[in-house]
Amino acid sequence: MMGCHPMASCLSLTLTLFLYQLDVCVSDSHHEECPESCFCTEGINSGLVVHCSSMHLTAVPRDLPNTTQHLYLDNNLLLTIPSDAFKGLPLLFKLDLSHNRLVGLEHGAFRDLADSLRSLDLSSNLLETLDPGAFGDLRAQTNLSQNRWLCDCRLQLAMPQLLLDPSSLAEVMCNSSEPQELGAQGLPFILVATDLDFCATIRRTTDVAMLITMFGWFTMVISYLVYYIRHNQEDAIRHLEYLKSLPNRQGRYEEALTLNTWL
């Protein structure tokens, strides 16, 4: 029995070295996948947590691993999120874009994340309005607090399409409003949106424009009818005078009477 111990120790050491090398290979693989400006750690179910915070980034990294589950891009210098910025990330569950300089979200910016993303942080940026097309069918809980919101009709129509983080609603403030006379500046949007209709002015303007357009078409039709009738009357009068000037006055006279009766 004592003679087996060296063999057992050898096998155990060999297995340990193999597992260590396997772990190193896996770690190196993840390290190679990780963008140069970020660092990655193991997530759940072999996914990755990609940390790109405070890296002075001006654009979303284009070489993000497709196994990314959590992506932290906070405290950078991002100005906008372009279309398809997160394409090829089917497992992305959480996305933090807070504390950047975002002024806009392009159409289709998050459309590829509709099936996976459940947490989106856009707080502490420079956003004034939203393009609903940027979110597509996204149902992630979204934090929109601490931005420079222009409370207007466009924002009023876009907000109901988002699943807003309840804890942040009171901090979604109106930095300005349109029209200004509604007096929404400095108030939480969730509060003023229940009492004020930012789309009323646009609807009134649209109604007036429609009425003007309809009146214009109606005037054109009436003018054409008047012109058509007068033109026919003039032609008929000229034709009547022509007939009177011809020989065989009796037959022409009867024809003229018939024509006059028609007029």
Secondary structure, DSSP 8 states (H G I E B T S, - for coil): -GGGHHHHHHHHHHHHHHHHHHHHHHHHHHHHHS-TT-EEEE-GGG-EEEE-TTS--SS--S---TTEEEEE--SS---EE-TTTTTT-TT--EEE--SS---EE-TTSSGGGTTT--EEE--SS------GGGTTT---EEE--SS-EEESHHHHHHGGGSEE-GGGGGG-BEEEESSGGG--TTSBHHHHTTT--TTHHHHHHHHHHHHHHHHHHHHHHHHHHHHHHHHHHHHHHHHHHHHHTSS-HHHHHHHHHHHHHH-
